Amino acid sequence: MANPACEVLLTEALLKAPHNDGDPAAGAVVDFWGVVRGVEDGREIEGIEYEAHREMAEHQLRRIAEQAMRKFPLKLIIVRHRIGFIGVGQSSLFVRVASTHRAEAFRASQWVVDELKKKVPIWKGLRFKVGNLHRATHPPSQCYGAASSKAATAK
C-alpha cells in the first residue's frame, strides 16, 4: 500500500473489521470499537437507535478522516458508523488507523472519535428497559454533531 488509504462508511449492516493487508511502513495499527453498553445514566437499556442526516454525516466523516490523515500522518484510516437500532453489546463504531509509530496511531484514533462526536450529525435515541415497555428518547444531549436538533440539519 504505497499511498495512504481513507475509507468512511455509514451503514445499517453489522460492523466487521476489514482484513489487515498491512503497509510495510506502518509500525502501528489501532482498532477502536464503540460498543453499546447496557446502562445509561444508571438505567438499563436494550440498545440505541442511531439516526443520521446521511449526506451531511458522510461529508463530515470524510472531512474528519482527511484531516486526521494530514494531522498525524497516517498510512490508513477507516471509519465506519452504524445507523438504525444497535443492541447492547453490538458495535456502533469502528475506527482503524495505521501509522509509522504507535503514539501517533493512538492519538489519531482518539482524535477521530472526539471529532466525530463533536461534528457529525448522528443522533442517538436510547431504548430503555421499563418493565415490558420500551421507550425511545432523543434528548439533545444524546446527539453527535454541532447541530442541537435534527430540524436544524434536515433542511
N, CA, C and O atoms as a GROMACS GRO file, in nm:
protein
  620
    1MET      N    1   0.085  -0.116   0.000
    1MET     CA    2   0.000   0.000   0.000
    1MET      C    3   0.090   0.123   0.000
    1MET      O    4   0.131   0.170   0.107
    2ALA      N    5   0.122   0.176  -0.116
    2ALA     CA    6   0.213   0.288  -0.130
    2ALA      C    7   0.149   0.421  -0.092
    2ALA      O    8   0.213   0.504  -0.028
    3ASN      N    9   0.026   0.443  -0.129
    3ASN     CA   10  -0.044   0.567  -0.100
    3ASN      C   11  -0.132   0.549   0.023
    3ASN      O   12  -0.185   0.441   0.047
    4PRO      N   13  -0.148   0.658   0.102
    4PRO     CA   14  -0.239   0.647   0.217
    4PRO      C   15  -0.380   0.614   0.170
    4PRO      O   16  -0.423   0.657   0.063
    5ALA      N   17  -0.453   0.537   0.251
    5ALA     CA   18  -0.589   0.497   0.217
    5ALA      C   19  -0.685   0.556   0.319
    5ALA      O   20  -0.656   0.562   0.438
    6CYS      N   21  -0.801   0.599   0.268
    6CYS     CA   22  -0.902   0.662   0.353
    6CYS      C   23  -1.038   0.605   0.313
    6CYS      O   24  -1.077   0.610   0.197
    7GLU      N   25  -1.110   0.550   0.413
    7GLU     CA   26  -1.243   0.495   0.386
    7GLU      C   27  -1.337   0.538   0.496
    7GLU      O   28  -1.305   0.528   0.615
    8VAL      N   29  -1.455   0.587   0.457
    8VAL     CA   30  -1.561   0.616   0.554
    8VAL      C   31  -1.688   0.548   0.508
    8VAL      O   32  -1.711   0.534   0.388
    9LEU      N   33  -1.770   0.505   0.603
    9LEU     CA   34  -1.892   0.434   0.570
    9LEU      C   35  -1.996   0.457   0.678
    9LEU      O   36  -1.967   0.444   0.797
   10LEU      N   37  -2.117   0.491   0.636
   10LEU     CA   38  -2.233   0.498   0.724
   10LEU      C   39  -2.323   0.385   0.677
   10LEU      O   40  -2.363   0.382   0.561
   11THR      N   41  -2.357   0.291   0.766
   11THR     CA   42  -2.424   0.170   0.722
   11THR      C   43  -2.524   0.119   0.826
   11THR      O   44  -2.513   0.149   0.945
   12GLU      N   45  -2.620   0.042   0.780
   12GLU     CA   46  -2.711  -0.028   0.870
   12GLU      C   47  -2.662  -0.170   0.898
   12GLU      O   48  -2.716  -0.237   0.986
   13ALA      N   49  -2.562  -0.214   0.827
   13ALA     CA   50  -2.510  -0.350   0.840
   13ALA      C   51  -2.423  -0.364   0.965
   13ALA      O   52  -2.367  -0.267   1.015
   14LEU      N   53  -2.413  -0.488   1.015
   14LEU     CA   54  -2.322  -0.517   1.125
   14LEU      C   55  -2.180  -0.477   1.085
   14LEU      O   56  -2.141  -0.494   0.970
   15LEU      N   57  -2.105  -0.425   1.179
   15LEU     CA   58  -1.969  -0.384   1.151
   15LEU      C   59  -1.875  -0.503   1.164
   15LEU      O   60  -1.885  -0.583   1.256
   16LYS      N   61  -1.784  -0.510   1.069
   16LYS     CA   62  -1.681  -0.613   1.070
   16LYS      C   63  -1.547  -0.546   1.044
   16LYS      O   64  -1.538  -0.451   0.967
   17ALA      N   65  -1.445  -0.596   1.108
   17ALA     CA   66  -1.311  -0.544   1.082
   17ALA      C   67  -1.264  -0.594   0.947
   17ALA      O   68  -1.272  -0.713   0.918
   18PRO      N   69  -1.214  -0.503   0.864
   18PRO     CA   70  -1.162  -0.548   0.735
   18PRO      C   71  -1.031  -0.624   0.754
   18PRO      O   72  -0.964  -0.610   0.857
   19HIS      N   73  -0.995  -0.703   0.655
   19HIS     CA   74  -0.867  -0.773   0.658
   19HIS      C   75  -0.756  -0.670   0.662
   19HIS      O   76  -0.763  -0.568   0.594
   20ASN      N   77  -0.654  -0.696   0.740
   20ASN     CA   78  -0.542  -0.603   0.751
   20ASN      C   79  -0.434  -0.644   0.651
   20ASN      O   80  -0.353  -0.733   0.677
   21ASP      N   81  -0.435  -0.576   0.535
   21ASP     CA   82  -0.335  -0.606   0.432
   21ASP      C   83  -0.198  -0.555   0.472
   21ASP      O   84  -0.096  -0.609   0.429
   22GLY      N   85  -0.196  -0.453   0.553
   22GLY     CA   86  -0.071  -0.402   0.605
   22GLY      C   87   0.007  -0.318   0.505
   22GLY      O   88   0.000  -0.337   0.384
   23ASP      N   89   0.079  -0.226   0.560
   23ASP     CA   90   0.170  -0.139   0.485
   23ASP      C   91   0.304  -0.158   0.553
   23ASP      O   92   0.314  -0.141   0.675
   24PRO      N   93   0.407  -0.193   0.480
   24PRO     CA   94   0.537  -0.218   0.543
   24PRO      C   95   0.590  -0.098   0.621
   24PRO      O   96   0.675  -0.114   0.709
   25ALA      N   97   0.542   0.023   0.589
   25ALA     CA   98   0.587   0.143   0.660
   25ALA      C   99   0.507   0.167   0.788
   25ALA      O  100   0.544   0.250   0.870
   26ALA      N  101   0.396   0.094   0.805
   26ALA     CA  102   0.311   0.113   0.923
   26ALA      C  103   0.358   0.021   1.035
   26ALA      O  104   0.348  -0.101   1.025
   27GLY      N  105   0.409   0.081   1.140
   27GLY     CA  106   0.452   0.003   1.255
   27GLY      C  107   0.343  -0.012   1.360
   27GLY      O  108   0.361  -0.085   1.458
   28ALA      N  109   0.229   0.057   1.339
   28ALA     CA  110   0.121   0.051   1.437
   28ALA      C  111  -0.014   0.054   1.366
   28ALA      O  112  -0.037   0.134   1.276
   29VAL      N  113  -0.102  -0.036   1.409
   29VAL     CA  114  -0.241  -0.037   1.364
   29VAL      C  115  -0.326  -0.041   1.490
   29VAL      O  116  -0.314  -0.132   1.572
   30VAL      N  117  -0.414   0.059   1.504
   30VAL     CA  118  -0.501   0.067   1.620
   30VAL      C  119  -0.645   0.055   1.572
   30VAL      O  120  -0.689   0.131   1.485
   31ASP      N  121  -0.718  -0.040   1.629
   31ASP     CA  122  -0.861  -0.057   1.603
   31ASP      C  123  -0.937  -0.012   1.727
   31ASP      O  124  -0.903  -0.050   1.839
   32PHE      N  125  -1.041   0.068   1.705
   32PHE     CA  126  -1.130   0.110   1.813
   32PHE      C  127  -1.270   0.063   1.779
   32PHE      O  128  -1.318   0.084   1.668
   33TRP      N  129  -1.335  -0.002   1.875
   33TRP     CA  130  -1.474  -0.047   1.861
   33TRP      C  131  -1.556   0.029   1.964
   33TRP      O  132  -1.530   0.020   2.084
   34GLY      N  133  -1.654   0.104   1.918
   34GLY     CA  134  -1.751   0.166   2.008
   34GLY      C  135  -1.866   0.068   2.025
   34GLY      O  136  -1.933   0.034   1.928
   35VAL      N  137  -1.889   0.023   2.146
   35VAL     CA  138  -1.987  -0.082   2.175
   35VAL      C  139  -2.098  -0.026   2.263
   35VAL      O  140  -2.071   0.049   2.357
   36VAL      N  141  -2.222  -0.061   2.233
   36VAL     CA  142  -2.336  -0.015   2.312
   36VAL      C  143  -2.332  -0.086   2.448
   36VAL      O  144  -2.336  -0.209   2.456
   37ARG      N  145  -2.324  -0.006   2.552
   37ARG     CA  146  -2.322  -0.061   2.688
   37ARG      C  147  -2.466  -0.077   2.739
   37ARG      O  148  -2.558  -0.017   2.682
   38GLY      N  149  -2.485  -0.154   2.840
   38GLY     CA  150  -2.618  -0.188   2.887
   38GLY      C  151  -2.682  -0.091   2.984
   38GLY      O  152  -2.800  -0.107   3.018
   39VAL      N  153  -2.608   0.010   3.029
   39VAL     CA  154  -2.662   0.106   3.126
   39VAL      C  155  -2.626   0.247   3.082
   39VAL      O  156  -2.511   0.274   3.048
   40GLU      N  157  -2.724   0.336   3.083
   40GLU     CA  158  -2.705   0.478   3.056
   40GLU      C  159  -2.768   0.555   3.171
   40GLU      O  160  -2.883   0.532   3.206
   41ASP      N  161  -2.693   0.646   3.229
   41ASP     CA  162  -2.743   0.728   3.339
   41ASP      C  163  -2.806   0.643   3.449
   41ASP      O  164  -2.908   0.681   3.507
   42GLY      N  165  -2.745   0.528   3.478
   42GLY     CA  166  -2.793   0.442   3.584
   42GLY      C  167  -2.916   0.360   3.551
   42GLY      O  168  -2.971   0.290   3.637
   43ARG      N  169  -2.960   0.367   3.424
   43ARG     CA  170  -3.080   0.292   3.383
   43ARG      C  171  -3.042   0.190   3.278
   43ARG      O  172  -2.961   0.216   3.189
   44GLU      N  173  -3.102   0.073   3.290
   44GLU     CA  174  -3.076  -0.036   3.195
   44GLU      C  175  -3.141  -0.005   3.061
   44GLU      O  176  -3.255   0.040   3.054
   45ILE      N  177  -3.066  -0.030   2.952
   45ILE     CA  178  -3.120  -0.008   2.818
   45ILE      C  179  -3.113  -0.137   2.737
   45ILE      O  180  -3.037  -0.228   2.769
   46GLU      N  181  -3.193  -0.142   2.631
   46GLU     CA  182  -3.187  -0.254   2.536
   46GLU      C  183  -3.095  -0.223   2.421
   46GLU      O  184  -3.040  -0.314   2.358
   47GLY      N  185  -3.077  -0.095   2.392
   47GLY     CA  186  -2.991  -0.056   2.283
   47GLY      C  187  -3.013   0.090   2.248
   47GLY      O  188  -3.079   0.164   2.320
   48ILE      N  189  -2.955   0.128   2.135
   48ILE     CA  190  -2.961   0.266   2.089
   48ILE      C  191  -3.007   0.268   1.945
   48ILE      O  192  -2.961   0.189   1.862
   49GLU      N  193  -3.098   0.359   1.916
   49GLU     CA  194  -3.141   0.385   1.778
   49GLU      C  195  -3.061   0.504   1.728
   49GLU      O  196  -3.076   0.615   1.778
   50TYR      N  197  -2.976   0.480   1.628
   50TYR     CA  198  -2.896   0.587   1.568
   50TYR      C  199  -2.963   0.634   1.440
   50TYR      O  200  -3.001   0.554   1.355
   51GLU      N  201  -2.977   0.765   1.428
   51GLU     CA  202  -3.029   0.828   1.307
   51GLU      C  203  -2.925   0.927   1.259
   51GLU      O  204  -2.846   0.978   1.338
   52ALA      N  205  -2.926   0.955   1.128
   52ALA     CA  206  -2.828   1.049   1.074
   52ALA      C  207  -2.888   1.125   0.957
   52ALA      O  208  -2.977   1.077   0.887
   53HIS      N  209  -2.837   1.243   0.938
   53HIS     CA  210  -2.857   1.315   0.813
   53HIS      C  211  -2.746   1.260   0.725
   53HIS      O  212  -2.632   1.305   0.730
   54ARG      N  213  -2.780   1.160   0.644
   54ARG     CA  214  -2.681   1.078   0.574
   54ARG      C  215  -2.578   1.160   0.496
   54ARG      O  216  -2.458   1.141   0.514
   55GLU      N  217  -2.624   1.250   0.411
   55GLU     CA  218  -2.531   1.325   0.326
   55GLU      C  219  -2.435   1.408   0.410
   55GLU      O  220  -2.314   1.410   0.385
   56MET      N  221  -2.489   1.478   0.510
   56MET     CA  222  -2.403   1.561   0.596
   56MET      C  223  -2.311   1.475   0.682
   56MET      O  224  -2.194   1.509   0.701
   57ALA      N  225  -2.363   1.364   0.733
   57ALA     CA  226  -2.281   1.277   0.818
   57ALA      C  227  -2.164   1.219   0.739
   57ALA      O  228  -2.051   1.219   0.787
   58GLU      N  229  -2.191   1.170   0.618
   58GLU     CA  230  -2.082   1.114   0.536
   58GLU      C  231  -1.980   1.222   0.501
   58GLU      O  232  -1.860   1.196   0.501
   59HIS      N  233  -2.028   1.342   0.471
   59HIS     CA  234  -1.938   1.453   0.439
   59HIS      C  235  -1.847   1.484   0.559
   59HIS      O  236  -1.726   1.499   0.543
   60GLN      N  237  -1.907   1.494   0.678
   60GLN     CA  238  -1.828   1.525   0.797
   60GLN      C  239  -1.731   1.411   0.832
   60GLN      O  240  -1.617   1.436   0.872
   61LEU      N  241  -1.776   1.286   0.818
   61LEU     CA  242  -1.686   1.173   0.843
   61LEU      C  243  -1.565   1.179   0.751
   61LEU      O  244  -1.452   1.156   0.794
   62ARG      N  245  -1.590   1.209   0.623
   62ARG     CA  246  -1.479   1.218   0.526
   62ARG      C  247  -1.385   1.333   0.562
   62ARG      O  248  -1.263   1.317   0.555
   63ARG      N  249  -1.441   1.446   0.600
   63ARG     CA  250  -1.356   1.562   0.638
   63ARG      C  251  -1.268   1.526   0.758
   63ARG      O  252  -1.149   1.557   0.759
   64ILE      N  253  -1.327   1.462   0.856
   64ILE     CA  254  -1.251   1.424   0.976
   64ILE      C  255  -1.140   1.326   0.939
   64ILE      O  256  -1.026   1.341   0.984
   65ALA      N  257  -1.173   1.226   0.857
   65ALA     CA  258  -1.072   1.127   0.816
   65ALA      C  259  -0.959   1.194   0.739
   65ALA      O  260  -0.842   1.165   0.762
   66GLU      N  261  -0.993   1.284   0.648
   66GLU     CA  262  -0.890   1.353   0.570
   66GLU      C  263  -0.804   1.443   0.659
   66GLU      O  264  -0.682   1.451   0.640
   67GLN      N  265  -0.866   1.510   0.755
   67GLN     CA  266  -0.789   1.593   0.849
   67GLN      C  267  -0.695   1.506   0.931
   67GLN      O  268  -0.581   1.545   0.955
   68ALA      N  269  -0.742   1.391   0.975
   68ALA     CA  270  -0.658   1.300   1.053
   68ALA      C  271  -0.539   1.252   0.972
   68ALA      O  272  -0.429   1.238   1.023
   69MET      N  273  -0.563   1.225   0.842
   69MET     CA  274  -0.453   1.180   0.754
   69MET      C  275  -0.341   1.284   0.752
   69MET      O  276  -0.224   1.248   0.756
   70ARG      N  277  -0.377   1.411   0.745
   70ARG     CA  278  -0.277   1.518   0.740
   70ARG      C  279  -0.216   1.545   0.877
   70ARG      O  280  -0.095   1.566   0.888
   71LYS      N  281  -0.299   1.544   0.979
   71LYS     CA  282  -0.255   1.585   1.113
   71LYS      C  283  -0.157   1.486   1.176
   71LYS      O  284  -0.067   1.527   1.249
   72PHE      N  285  -0.174   1.356   1.149
   72PHE     CA  286  -0.099   1.258   1.228
   72PHE      C  287   0.018   1.187   1.160
   72PHE      O  288   0.074   1.107   1.234
   73PRO      N  289   0.061   1.195   1.054
   73PRO     CA  290   0.030   1.149   0.919
   73PRO      C  291   0.008   0.998   0.918
   73PRO      O  292   0.094   0.920   0.958
   74LEU      N  293  -0.106   0.959   0.873
   74LEU     CA  294  -0.147   0.818   0.875
   74LEU      C  295  -0.122   0.751   0.742
   74LEU      O  296  -0.118   0.815   0.637
   75LYS      N  297  -0.104   0.622   0.748
   75LYS     CA  298  -0.095   0.539   0.628
   75LYS      C  299  -0.233   0.490   0.587
   75LYS      O  300  -0.257   0.462   0.470
   76LEU      N  301  -0.324   0.481   0.686
   76LEU     CA  302  -0.458   0.426   0.662
   76LEU      C  303  -0.552   0.481   0.767
   76LEU      O  304  -0.515   0.498   0.883
   77ILE      N  305  -0.675   0.509   0.724
   77ILE     CA  306  -0.782   0.539   0.819
   77ILE      C  307  -0.911   0.481   0.764
   77ILE      O  308  -0.944   0.498   0.647
   78ILE      N  309  -0.983   0.411   0.851
   78ILE     CA  310  -1.115   0.356   0.819
   78ILE      C  311  -1.208   0.399   0.931
   78ILE      O  312  -1.179   0.378   1.049
   79VAL      N  313  -1.322   0.459   0.894
   79VAL     CA  314  -1.422   0.499   0.991
   79VAL      C  315  -1.556   0.444   0.942
   79VAL      O  316  -1.601   0.478   0.833
   80ARG      N  317  -1.617   0.359   1.023
   80ARG     CA  318  -1.748   0.301   0.989
   80ARG      C  319  -1.841   0.322   1.107
   80ARG      O  320  -1.808   0.289   1.221
   81HIS      N  321  -1.959   0.378   1.079
   81HIS     CA  322  -2.057   0.404   1.184
   81HIS      C  323  -2.190   0.343   1.142
   81HIS      O  324  -2.235   0.361   1.028
   82ARG      N  325  -2.252   0.272   1.233
   82ARG     CA  326  -2.384   0.214   1.206
   82ARG      C  327  -2.494   0.313   1.237
   82ARG      O  328  -2.480   0.401   1.322
   83ILE      N  329  -2.604   0.297   1.164
   83ILE     CA  330  -2.728   0.366   1.195
   83ILE      C  331  -2.836   0.260   1.207
   83ILE      O  332  -2.817   0.146   1.165
   84GLY      N  333  -2.950   0.298   1.265
   84GLY     CA  334  -3.054   0.201   1.294
   84GLY      C  335  -3.041   0.156   1.438
   84GLY      O  336  -2.966   0.215   1.516
   85PHE      N  337  -3.114   0.051   1.474
   85PHE     CA  338  -3.111   0.002   1.612
   85PHE      C  339  -2.990  -0.088   1.632
   85PHE      O  340  -2.968  -0.183   1.556
   86ILE      N  341  -2.913  -0.058   1.736
   86ILE     CA  342  -2.796  -0.138   1.772
   86ILE      C  343  -2.817  -0.184   1.916
   86ILE      O  344  -2.827  -0.102   2.008
   87GLY      N  345  -2.822  -0.313   1.935
   87GLY     CA  346  -2.847  -0.370   2.067
   87GLY      C  347  -2.725  -0.365   2.157
   87GLY      O  348  -2.612  -0.348   2.112
   88VAL      N  349  -2.752  -0.382   2.285
   88VAL     CA  350  -2.645  -0.386   2.385
   88VAL      C  351  -2.542  -0.492   2.345
   88VAL      O  352  -2.578  -0.603   2.307
   89GLY      N  353  -2.416  -0.455   2.353
   89GLY     CA  354  -2.307  -0.547   2.320
   89GLY      C  355  -2.266  -0.542   2.174
   89GLY      O  356  -2.162  -0.597   2.138
   90GLN      N  357  -2.345  -0.477   2.090
   90GLN     CA  358  -2.309  -0.466   1.948
   90GLN      C  359  -2.229  -0.338   1.925
   90GLN      O  360  -2.237  -0.243   2.003
   91SER      N  361  -2.154  -0.336   1.817
   91SER     CA  362  -2.071  -0.221   1.783
   91SER      C  363  -2.148  -0.121   1.699
   91SER      O  364  -2.218  -0.156   1.604
   92SER      N  365  -2.133   0.006   1.736
   92SER     CA  366  -2.191   0.114   1.658
   92SER      C  367  -2.084   0.190   1.581
   92SER      O  368  -2.116   0.262   1.486
   93LEU      N  369  -1.959   0.174   1.619
   93LEU     CA  370  -1.849   0.249   1.557
   93LEU      C  371  -1.725   0.161   1.547
   93LEU      O  372  -1.688   0.090   1.640
   94PHE      N  373  -1.660   0.170   1.431
   94PHE     CA  374  -1.530   0.105   1.411
   94PHE      C  375  -1.436   0.208   1.350
   94PHE      O  376  -1.468   0.269   1.248
   95VAL      N  377  -1.320   0.225   1.411
   95VAL     CA  378  -1.216   0.314   1.358
   95VAL      C  379  -1.086   0.236   1.355
   95VAL      O  380  -1.047   0.175   1.454
   96ARG      N  381  -1.021   0.237   1.240
   96ARG     CA  382  -0.886   0.178   1.229
   96ARG      C  383  -0.793   0.286   1.175
   96ARG      O  384  -0.823   0.352   1.076
   97VAL      N  385  -0.681   0.302   1.243
   97VAL     CA  386  -0.576   0.390   1.192
   97VAL      C  387  -0.445   0.313   1.190
   97VAL      O  388  -0.417   0.230   1.277
   98ALA      N  389  -0.366   0.343   1.090
   98ALA     CA  390  -0.231   0.284   1.079
   98ALA      C  391  -0.133   0.397   1.057
   98ALA      O  392  -0.157   0.488   0.978
   99SER      N  393  -0.023   0.391   1.129
   99SER     CA  394   0.080   0.493   1.116
   99SER      C  395   0.217   0.430   1.138
   99SER      O  396   0.228   0.312   1.170
  100THR      N  397   0.317   0.510   1.120
  100THR     CA  398   0.454   0.461   1.136
  100THR      C  399   0.482   0.421   1.281
  100THR      O  400   0.548   0.321   1.307
  101HIS      N  401   0.430   0.501   1.376
  101HIS     CA  402   0.459   0.479   1.517
  101HIS      C  403   0.330   0.470   1.600
  101HIS      O  404   0.228   0.528   1.563
  102ARG      N  405   0.336   0.398   1.710
  102ARG     CA  406   0.217   0.373   1.791
  102ARG      C  407   0.160   0.498   1.856
  102ARG      O  408   0.038   0.511   1.866
  103ALA      N  409   0.244   0.589   1.901
  103ALA     CA  410   0.193   0.708   1.971
  103ALA      C  411   0.099   0.788   1.881
  103ALA      O  412  -0.008   0.829   1.926
  104GLU      N  413   0.138   0.809   1.757
  104GLU     CA  414   0.050   0.886   1.667
  104GLU      C  415  -0.075   0.806   1.630
  104GLU      O  416  -0.181   0.864   1.607
  105ALA      N  417  -0.065   0.674   1.626
  105ALA     CA  418  -0.183   0.592   1.596
  105ALA      C  419  -0.284   0.602   1.710
  105ALA      O  420  -0.403   0.617   1.684
  106PHE      N  421  -0.238   0.594   1.834
  106PHE     CA  422  -0.330   0.607   1.948
  106PHE      C  423  -0.390   0.747   1.953
  106PHE      O  424  -0.511   0.762   1.973
  107ARG      N  425  -0.307   0.850   1.935
  107ARG     CA  426  -0.359   0.988   1.936
  107ARG      C  427  -0.459   1.009   1.824
  107ARG      O  428  -0.563   1.072   1.845
  108ALA      N  429  -0.429   0.959   1.707
  108ALA     CA  430  -0.519   0.976   1.592
  108ALA      C  431  -0.653   0.909   1.618
  108ALA      O  432  -0.758   0.967   1.588
  109SER      N  433  -0.652   0.789   1.671
  109SER     CA  434  -0.776   0.717   1.698
  109SER      C  435  -0.863   0.796   1.795
  109SER      O  436  -0.983   0.813   1.772
  110GLN      N  437  -0.805   0.844   1.902
  110GLN     CA  438  -0.882   0.922   2.000
  110GLN      C  439  -0.931   1.052   1.938
  110GLN      O  440  -1.046   1.091   1.961
  111TRP      N  441  -0.848   1.120   1.861
  111TRP     CA  442  -0.887   1.246   1.798
  111TRP      C  443  -1.005   1.224   1.704
  111TRP      O  444  -1.098   1.304   1.704
  112VAL      N  445  -1.001   1.118   1.624
  112VAL     CA  446  -1.110   1.089   1.529
  112VAL      C  447  -1.241   1.069   1.604
  112VAL      O  448  -1.343   1.126   1.564
  113VAL      N  449  -1.241   0.991   1.710
  113VAL     CA  450  -1.364   0.966   1.785
  113VAL      C  451  -1.414   1.096   1.849
  113VAL      O  452  -1.534   1.124   1.846
  114ASP      N  453  -1.324   1.173   1.907
  114ASP     CA  454  -1.365   1.300   1.968
  114ASP      C  455  -1.425   1.395   1.865
  114ASP      O  456  -1.528   1.458   1.891
  115GLU      N  457  -1.364   1.406   1.748
  115GLU     CA  458  -1.414   1.495   1.643
  115GLU      C  459  -1.548   1.446   1.590
  115GLU      O  460  -1.638   1.526   1.564
  116LEU      N  461  -1.561   1.316   1.574
  116LEU     CA  462  -1.687   1.259   1.527
  116LEU      C  463  -1.801   1.299   1.621
  116LEU      O  464  -1.907   1.341   1.575
  117LYS      N  465  -1.778   1.286   1.750
  117LYS     CA  466  -1.883   1.318   1.847
  117LYS      C  467  -1.917   1.466   1.847
  117LYS      O  468  -2.030   1.504   1.878
  118LYS      N  469  -1.821   1.552   1.812
  118LYS     CA  470  -1.845   1.696   1.808
  118LYS      C  471  -1.914   1.742   1.680
  118LYS      O  472  -1.995   1.836   1.683
  119LYS      N  473  -1.884   1.678   1.567
  119LYS     CA  474  -1.918   1.738   1.437
  119LYS      C  475  -2.013   1.660   1.347
  119LYS      O  476  -2.071   1.719   1.256
  120VAL      N  477  -2.031   1.533   1.370
  120VAL     CA  478  -2.109   1.452   1.276
  120VAL      C  479  -2.256   1.446   1.319
  120VAL      O  480  -2.285   1.410   1.433
  121PRO      N  481  -2.349   1.483   1.228
  121PRO     CA  482  -2.491   1.483   1.264
  121PRO      C  483  -2.550   1.342   1.270
  121PRO      O  484  -2.618   1.296   1.177
  122ILE      N  485  -2.522   1.276   1.381
  122ILE     CA  486  -2.578   1.145   1.412
  122ILE      C  487  -2.644   1.158   1.548
  122ILE      O  488  -2.584   1.207   1.643
  123TRP      N  489  -2.770   1.112   1.557
  123TRP     CA  490  -2.846   1.124   1.681
  123TRP      C  491  -2.866   0.985   1.741
  123TRP      O  492  -2.886   0.888   1.669
  124LYS      N  493  -2.861   0.979   1.873
  124LYS     CA  494  -2.884   0.852   1.941
  124LYS      C  495  -3.007   0.862   2.028
  124LYS      O  496  -3.023   0.955   2.107
  125GLY      N  497  -3.095   0.765   2.011
  125GLY     CA  498  -3.214   0.754   2.095
  125GLY      C  499  -3.202   0.629   2.178
  125GLY      O  500  -3.192   0.518   2.124
  126LEU      N  501  -3.203   0.644   2.308
  126LEU     CA  502  -3.188   0.530   2.398
  126LEU      C  503  -3.319   0.456   2.411
  126LEU      O  504  -3.425   0.517   2.430
  127ARG      N  505  -3.313   0.325   2.400
  127ARG     CA  506  -3.431   0.242   2.424
  127ARG      C  507  -3.415   0.180   2.562
  127ARG      O  508  -3.342   0.083   2.581
  128PHE      N  509  -3.486   0.241   2.659
  128PHE     CA  510  -3.476   0.196   2.797
  128PHE      C  511  -3.562   0.072   2.821
  128PHE      O  512  -3.664   0.052   2.756
  129LYS      N  513  -3.517  -0.009   2.916
  129LYS     CA  514  -3.599  -0.121   2.963
  129LYS      C  515  -3.689  -0.066   3.072
  129LYS      O  516  -3.640  -0.017   3.174
  130VAL      N  517  -3.819  -0.074   3.052
  130VAL     CA  518  -3.915  -0.026   3.151
  130VAL      C  519  -4.022  -0.135   3.161
  130VAL      O  520  -4.121  -0.131   3.088
  131GLY      N  521  -4.003  -0.232   3.250
  131GLY     CA  522  -4.095  -0.346   3.256
  131GLY      C  523  -4.097  -0.412   3.120
  131GLY      O  524  -3.992  -0.449   3.067
  132ASN      N  525  -4.215  -0.427   3.062
  132ASN     CA  526  -4.227  -0.482   2.928
  132ASN      C  527  -4.238  -0.373   2.822
  132ASN      O  528  -4.251  -0.403   2.704
  133LEU      N  529  -4.234  -0.247   2.864
  133LEU     CA  530  -4.245  -0.136   2.770
  133LEU      C  531  -4.107  -0.088   2.730
  133LEU      O  532  -4.011  -0.098   2.807
  134HIS      N  533  -4.099  -0.036   2.612
  134HIS     CA  534  -3.974   0.021   2.562
  134HIS      C  535  -4.003   0.165   2.526
  134HIS      O  536  -4.104   0.195   2.462
  135ARG      N  537  -3.915   0.253   2.566
  135ARG     CA  538  -3.935   0.393   2.534
  135ARG      C  539  -3.808   0.447   2.471
  135ARG      O  540  -3.700   0.439   2.529
  136ALA      N  541  -3.822   0.502   2.351
  136ALA     CA  542  -3.708   0.564   2.284
  136ALA      C  543  -3.710   0.713   2.314
  136ALA      O  544  -3.817   0.775   2.315
  137THR      N  545  -3.594   0.769   2.337
  137THR     CA  546  -3.584   0.912   2.360
  137THR      C  547  -3.477   0.970   2.272
  137THR      O  548  -3.382   0.902   2.233
  138HIS      N  549  -3.492   1.096   2.241
  138HIS     CA  550  -3.393   1.166   2.158
  138HIS      C  551  -3.360   1.301   2.221
  138HIS      O  552  -3.381   1.404   2.156
  139PRO      N  553  -3.310   1.304   2.344
  139PRO     CA  554  -3.278   1.433   2.403
  139PRO      C  555  -3.159   1.497   2.332
  139PRO      O  556  -3.071   1.424   2.285
  140PRO      N  557  -3.153   1.630   2.323
  140PRO     CA  558  -3.041   1.695   2.256
  140PRO      C  559  -2.906   1.656   2.313
  140PRO      O  560  -2.807   1.655   2.240
  141SER      N  561  -2.900   1.621   2.441
  141SER     CA  562  -2.772   1.583   2.500
  141SER      C  563  -2.721   1.450   2.446
  141SER      O  564  -2.606   1.414   2.469
  142GLN      N  565  -2.805   1.377   2.374
  142GLN     CA  566  -2.765   1.248   2.319
  142GLN      C  567  -2.734   1.258   2.170
  142GLN      O  568  -2.735   1.156   2.101
  143CYS      N  569  -2.706   1.376   2.120
  143CYS     CA  570  -2.678   1.396   1.978
  143CYS      C  571  -2.529   1.410   1.955
  143CYS      O  572  -2.458   1.469   2.036
  144TYR      N  573  -2.481   1.355   1.845
  144TYR     CA  574  -2.347   1.387   1.798
  144TYR      C  575  -2.363   1.514   1.716
  144TYR      O  576  -2.474   1.554   1.683
  145GLY      N  577  -2.255   1.575   1.684
  145GLY     CA  578  -2.255   1.684   1.587
  145GLY      C  579  -2.283   1.819   1.647
  145GLY      O  580  -2.327   1.831   1.762
  146ALA      N  581  -2.258   1.920   1.566
  146ALA     CA  582  -2.269   2.058   1.613
  146ALA      C  583  -2.414   2.103   1.626
  146ALA      O  584  -2.444   2.187   1.711
  147ALA      N  585  -2.504   2.051   1.544
  147ALA     CA  586  -2.643   2.093   1.550
  147ALA      C  587  -2.710   2.037   1.674
  147ALA      O  588  -2.683   1.923   1.712
  148SER      N  589  -2.797   2.115   1.737
  148SER     CA  590  -2.860   2.067   1.860
  148SER      C  591  -2.993   2.000   1.834
  148SER      O  592  -3.054   1.947   1.926
  149SER      N  593  -3.039   2.000   1.709
  149SER     CA  594  -3.163   1.929   1.678
  149SER      C  595  -3.161   1.881   1.536
  149SER      O  596  -3.091   1.936   1.452
  150LYS      N  597  -3.239   1.775   1.510
  150LYS     CA  598  -3.247   1.723   1.373
  150LYS      C  599  -3.306   1.827   1.280
  150LYS      O  600  -3.265   1.834   1.164
  151ALA      N  601  -3.399   1.906   1.325
  151ALA     CA  602  -3.463   2.006   1.240
  151ALA      C  603  -3.361   2.104   1.185
  151ALA      O  604  -3.376   2.153   1.073
  152ALA      N  605  -3.258   2.134   1.262
  152ALA     CA  606  -3.158   2.230   1.218
  152ALA      C  607  -3.076   2.179   1.100
  152ALA      O  608  -3.026   2.258   1.021
  153THR      N  609  -3.063   2.047   1.088
  153THR     CA  610  -2.981   1.991   0.981
  153THR      C  611  -3.062   1.924   0.873
  153THR      O  612  -3.005   1.883   0.772
  154ALA      N  613  -3.192   1.911   0.890
  154ALA     CA  614  -3.274   1.837   0.795
  154ALA      C  615  -3.323   1.923   0.680
  154ALA      O  616  -3.400   1.875   0.597
  155LYS      N  617  -3.282   2.047   0.672
  155LYS     CA  618  -3.327   2.136   0.566
  155LYS      C  619  -3.270   2.097   0.431
  155LYS      O  620  -3.299   2.163   0.331
   0.00000   0.00000   0.00000
